[in-house]
């Protein structure tokens, strides 16, 4: 049975590269302002006769990456964004014919598989079709910050929101608006978080730094 790493190289990486994604340990699609969409394949070792895995997409705006790594930003700014700090995130749900447990409830329903009863090429065709027709267009859509903010405010059923709307609005605008405009956004930041005051102070510094550069 073909290993997942070889399967990815044969069937997925080529398509992803042609669509503009870069490949290291994960696939990344770059947007503006340091924003990034991250596509990851995670093996799930539950069946020796099959390769079982799930596929996750994370949208990571540049300012969110900077906020989370604020204490070591001089170093962290050179790291590629990862799915550890998404603004929104979702899993790719496989068609029933290439699902490990097509009748299972979530989260087991999002396990893709090939091996004993599913041919690797069938799984690859389903994956490539989903990437081209659904996932990559959605990744590109959500690299538009206005579209991403709308999704945070009213998430689609399959998308998990990882930041509250007020924080998201600040993060998606802190490097684009004037300090005066930022103050209006900061009024809507949810304060019932332990680091809310620190976040507000950080956003003010970021906005001032950005304004000084233009």
Buried (B, 14 or more C-beta within 10 A) or exposed (E): EBEBEEBBEEBBBEBBEEBEBEBEEBBBBBBEEBBBBBBBBBEBEEEEEBBBBBBBBBBBBBBBBBBBBBEEEEEBEEEBBBBEBBBBBBBBBBBEEBBBBBEEEEEBBBBBBBBEEBEBEEBBBBBBEBBEEEBBEBBBEBBEBEBBBEBBEEEEEEBEBBBBBBBBBBBBBBBBBEBEEBBEBBEEBEEEEEEBEEBBEBBBEBBEEBBEEE
